[in-house]
Amino acid sequence: MCLANANCNGKIWYFVADNIDVEVLIDSPLQITLKLFLQDLNQHLITTLVYAKYSASESLELWEDIYHLSNTLSCSWLIGGDFNVFLNDEEKTGGNLIQPQDIEDFAFCINSCDLEEVNFKGSPFTWWNGIADEACIFERLDRMLVNSLLLDNLEILKWNILQELDQIMLHFFVPMVISIRIRLNWSTWEHEDPFINFKSKMKKLKEVLSKWSKEVFGDIFKQLIIREEIVRLNEQLFDENLSQGRRKKLQIKRIQNSDGSWIEDDEQMADEAVHFYSQQFSQEELIGDENLLSLFPVFIDQNRNDLLCQMPRVDEVKKAVFNLGGSSASGPDSFPGIFYQTCWDIISLDVYKVVVAFF
């Protein structure tokens, strides 16, 4: 980075690459606002870096600065940092309950300034009090917000990237698919690709179910991530706080000798294991013939093999579907077995088309 600087009280630092021009617009103890010129994109970006006070009354100055900026800016705006306040109950676990007045000012400020929060992956919390027992507290105090102009620019950028990807698809994948279809002499139903048709239907259904689920139950995957993060940090803290005696006791590996005694030394255990396995094999027993498959007995004759390779019937596909685990899915956003089984009368034809197309 060619430039490193801080705000007036030294609490907020920023680092800038050499392809970005910087102009400081506002410099205060709670935030610093920079006007960046991105040379590669030939665009301006206003960036506000925040380090707020814990007290809501002390942060009023920050909210006023944000109001002022939103009314005067006419270009893309990114604001982020440590706001030291929450937007909902899910952003804190442990400690005192969140009071409505603690979040009202911040929420009103975001809505009034037409700002939207940027989604993220990873831990839902950005602060932890370092305690693993009942006094454990997790909080999300840091976030990034953007205005509508920045979102529009991102959409344009994303659209341009998608157009480029579409061109790549047309020039590379389409000829490959046509070649495969000619060689395998595939046929389609109603001039539709069953894979694309089925995927499109499932995508539309997923969107509807996802909207309904969030309205009724909230974001259950986010709740799961929160609980997993709490467990992970608790386990990490427990592991770091183990005494040397307890750690050694946990790490001891034991193996029994032929005389019934126990070995509790790692090196001795390893030597015993190597000695045991080396006694099971000898060089004379090694097979010299390279055709190892000839040593395995044949259980399936050619007739059975031909039968296994035949096109599956509808009843065979149904049997396979109904043998799926009801709660098993290929990922957190996929449909479990219970969906296919419950809705079989509706989706059976689509599923069968996909299976046949695969074969």
Secondary structure, DSSP 8 states (H G I E B T S, - for coil): --EEEE-TTS--EEEE-TTEEEEEEEE-SSEEEEEEEETTTTEEEEEEEEE--SSTTTTHHHHHHHHHHHHH--SEEEEEEE----SSGGGEESSS---HHHHHHHHHHHHHTTEEE----S-S-SEE-S--STT--EE--EEEEEEHHHHHHHHHHHHHHHHHHHHHIIIIIHHHHHHHHHHHT---BTTB-HHHHHHHHHHHHHHHHHHHHHHHH--HHHHHHHHHHHHHHHHHHHHHT--HHHHHHHH---EE-TTS-EE--HHHHHHHHHHHHHHH--GGGS---S-GGGGS---S-HHHHHHHTS---HHHHHHHHHTS-TT--SSTTS--HHHHHHTHHHHHHHHHHHHHHH-
